[in-house]
Amino acid sequence: MPIDPVFDRAFEYLMKHEVLRYGQENAVHYTSDPDDPGGETNWGISAKYNPGIDIKNLSKDGAKAIAYQKYWKKIHLDEVTHPAVAIKIFDTYFGPMSGIAVLGAQRALRKMEPCCVVDDGKMGQETIMGLNRLAWDSRGAWAFLTRYVSEIRDYTLKHTKVKYQAGHLARAVEIPEVDHDDR
């Protein structure tokens, strides 16, 4: 797997939420919660969305490789210049709110600049260029992220089971702390 320091930080950001979910530093990452729509899950990788993977015996490195290819690269987050923006979109796309990840980014961009981006839920070149143009420095990234977390929060309230809502809301509104120089 190619080395991408921003992806590495993004994956560790995801795992932080897993540790918080279980309330201990050495969390057991395997779960089989009957209420979880993804079913059997390990290191954030669920059986439902990853058929053919031995979820119970999945290693952290194996989960990281899947996350890199299936989530990070699939929506071209390696092309997003501001690390906090890439990490937050990845966190949303990888987690339980994947349906709003790119669409929420597009809606947030349109609130900042009403042209140039179509709300189609696809991470195309127009969306990537919009992210890189408007969120190229800390001020622009902060402006984008505050609008983005608002989109994610609203989606979470409408589409998350009550059992998971508090955790998903806390995750939705958290903005990763990174330096622009990390890229």
Salt bridges, closest charged atoms under 4 A:
ASP4 OD1 - ARG183 NH1 3.71
ASP8 OD1 - LYS64 NZ 3.03
GLU12 OE2 - LYS60 NZ 3.18
GLU18 OE1 - ARG21 NH1 3.61
ASP33 OD2 - LYS163 NZ 3.21
ASP35 OD2 - LYS163 NZ 2.89
ASP78 OD2 - LYS73 NZ 2.97
GLU79 OE2 - HIS76 ND1 3.50
ASP91 OD2 - LYS88 NZ 3.54
ASP91 OD1 - ARG171 NH2 2.80
GLU113 OE1 - ARG133 NH2 2.50
ASP119 OD1 - ARG110 NE 3.68
GLU151 OE2 - LYS111 NZ 2.63
ASP154 OD1 - ARG153 NH2 3.01
GLU174 OE2 - LYS16 NZ 2.37
GLU174 OE1 - HIS17 NE2 3.86
ASP182 OD2 - ARG9 NH1 2.09
